[in-house]
Amino acid sequence: MTAYVITVPGTFIREASSTDRAELVRRLRPVDASRSDLGEAEDLDLLKVNDDGTFCLRLEVEAANQKTAEVTALSLAAAALEGSGFSERDAPLGPPAVTGIDSGV
């Protein structure tokens, strides 16, 4: 298995309060890329929100290949958003992208 850092972009259509953001981060903490060696080296944040409501999530997932890692990260992000009270309409996600790979080799 390989550890991938996946960036998942999105947009908060409905405003995300600080409480909403804290809940989202809490739900994603187990896959927080900033806690990994790669994330620490790159000084990554789990959640970055811009003034215009766009955001990106940086997640670390282990997978056999890039496609599986992207699908897994997108699924984790969608579930965390839903669990935090955001529907797909409230916070649509964009295509995930691999932004780091640690194969342990």
Contacts in CASP RR format, 6 or more apart in sequence:
PFRMAT RR
TARGET T0000
AUTHOR 0000-0000-0000
METHOD contacts of the structure
MODEL  1
MTAYVITVPGTFIREASSTDRAELVRRLRPVDASRSDLGEAEDLDLLKVN
DDGTFCLRLEVEAANQKTAEVTALSLAAAALEGSGFSERDAPLGPPAVTG
IDSGV
1 62 0 8 1.000
1 63 0 8 1.000
1 64 0 8 1.000
2 62 0 8 1.000
2 63 0 8 1.000
2 64 0 8 1.000
2 65 0 8 1.000
2 69 0 8 1.000
2 101 0 8 1.000
2 102 0 8 1.000
2 103 0 8 1.000
2 104 0 8 1.000
3 36 0 8 1.000
3 38 0 8 1.000
3 60 0 8 1.000
3 61 0 8 1.000
3 62 0 8 1.000
3 101 0 8 1.000
3 102 0 8 1.000
3 103 0 8 1.000
3 104 0 8 1.000
4 60 0 8 1.000
4 61 0 8 1.000
4 62 0 8 1.000
4 63 0 8 1.000
4 66 0 8 1.000
4 69 0 8 1.000
4 70 0 8 1.000
4 73 0 8 1.000
4 98 0 8 1.000
4 100 0 8 1.000
4 101 0 8 1.000
4 102 0 8 1.000
5 33 0 8 1.000
5 36 0 8 1.000
5 38 0 8 1.000
5 39 0 8 1.000
5 42 0 8 1.000
5 44 0 8 1.000
5 58 0 8 1.000
5 59 0 8 1.000
5 60 0 8 1.000
5 98 0 8 1.000
5 99 0 8 1.000
5 100 0 8 1.000
5 101 0 8 1.000
5 102 0 8 1.000
6 33 0 8 1.000
6 58 0 8 1.000
6 59 0 8 1.000
6 60 0 8 1.000
6 61 0 8 1.000
6 69 0 8 1.000
6 70 0 8 1.000
6 72 0 8 1.000
6 73 0 8 1.000
6 74 0 8 1.000
6 96 0 8 1.000
6 97 0 8 1.000
6 98 0 8 1.000
6 99 0 8 1.000
7 56 0 8 1.000
7 57 0 8 1.000
7 58 0 8 1.000
7 96 0 8 1.000
7 97 0 8 1.000
7 99 0 8 1.000
8 56 0 8 1.000
8 57 0 8 1.000
8 58 0 8 1.000
8 59 0 8 1.000
8 73 0 8 1.000
8 74 0 8 1.000
8 77 0 8 1.000
8 93 0 8 1.000
8 94 0 8 1.000
8 96 0 8 1.000
9 54 0 8 1.000
9 55 0 8 1.000
9 56 0 8 1.000
9 93 0 8 1.000
9 94 0 8 1.000
9 95 0 8 1.000
9 97 0 8 1.000
10 54 0 8 1.000
10 55 0 8 1.000
10 56 0 8 1.000
10 91 0 8 1.000
10 92 0 8 1.000
10 93 0 8 1.000
10 94 0 8 1.000
11 53 0 8 1.000
11 54 0 8 1.000
11 55 0 8 1.000
11 91 0 8 1.000
11 92 0 8 1.000
12 49 0 8 1.000
12 53 0 8 1.000
12 54 0 8 1.000
12 55 0 8 1.000
12 86 0 8 1.000
12 90 0 8 1.000
12 91 0 8 1.000
13 89 0 8 1.000
13 90 0 8 1.000
13 91 0 8 1.000
13 92 0 8 1.000
14 86 0 8 1.000
14 90 0 8 1.000
14 91 0 8 1.000
16 24 0 8 1.000
16 49 0 8 1.000
16 53 0 8 1.000
16 55 0 8 1.000
16 86 0 8 1.000
16 91 0 8 1.000
20 84 0 8 1.000
20 85 0 8 1.000
20 86 0 8 1.000
21 47 0 8 1.000
21 49 0 8 1.000
23 83 0 8 1.000
23 84 0 8 1.000
24 47 0 8 1.000
24 80 0 8 1.000
24 81 0 8 1.000
24 84 0 8 1.000
24 86 0 8 1.000
25 32 0 8 1.000
25 46 0 8 1.000
25 47 0 8 1.000
27 79 0 8 1.000
27 80 0 8 1.000
27 83 0 8 1.000
27 84 0 8 1.000
28 46 0 8 1.000
28 47 0 8 1.000
28 57 0 8 1.000
28 59 0 8 1.000
28 76 0 8 1.000
28 77 0 8 1.000
28 80 0 8 1.000
29 46 0 8 1.000
31 59 0 8 1.000
31 60 0 8 1.000
31 61 0 8 1.000
31 73 0 8 1.000
31 76 0 8 1.000
32 46 0 8 1.000
32 58 0 8 1.000
32 59 0 8 1.000
32 60 0 8 1.000
33 39 0 8 1.000
33 44 0 8 1.000
33 46 0 8 1.000
33 58 0 8 1.000
33 59 0 8 1.000
33 60 0 8 1.000
34 40 0 8 1.000
34 43 0 8 1.000
34 44 0 8 1.000
34 45 0 8 1.000
34 46 0 8 1.000
34 58 0 8 1.000
35 60 0 8 1.000
36 60 0 8 1.000
36 102 0 8 1.000
37 102 0 8 1.000
38 44 0 8 1.000
38 60 0 8 1.000
38 100 0 8 1.000
38 102 0 8 1.000
39 58 0 8 1.000
39 60 0 8 1.000
44 58 0 8 1.000
45 58 0 8 1.000
46 57 0 8 1.000
46 58 0 8 1.000
46 59 0 8 1.000
47 55 0 8 1.000
47 56 0 8 1.000
47 57 0 8 1.000
48 55 0 8 1.000
48 56 0 8 1.000
48 58 0 8 1.000
49 55 0 8 1.000
55 91 0 8 1.000
57 73 0 8 1.000
57 77 0 8 1.000
58 99 0 8 1.000
59 73 0 8 1.000
59 76 0 8 1.000
59 77 0 8 1.000
61 69 0 8 1.000
61 72 0 8 1.000
61 73 0 8 1.000
61 76 0 8 1.000
62 69 0 8 1.000
63 69 0 8 1.000
63 72 0 8 1.000
66 98 0 8 1.000
66 101 0 8 1.000
69 98 0 8 1.000
70 95 0 8 1.000
70 96 0 8 1.000
70 97 0 8 1.000
70 98 0 8 1.000
71 96 0 8 1.000
73 96 0 8 1.000
74 93 0 8 1.000
74 96 0 8 1.000
77 93 0 8 1.000
77 96 0 8 1.000
78 88 0 8 1.000
78 93 0 8 1.000
81 90 0 8 1.000
81 91 0 8 1.000
81 93 0 8 1.000
END
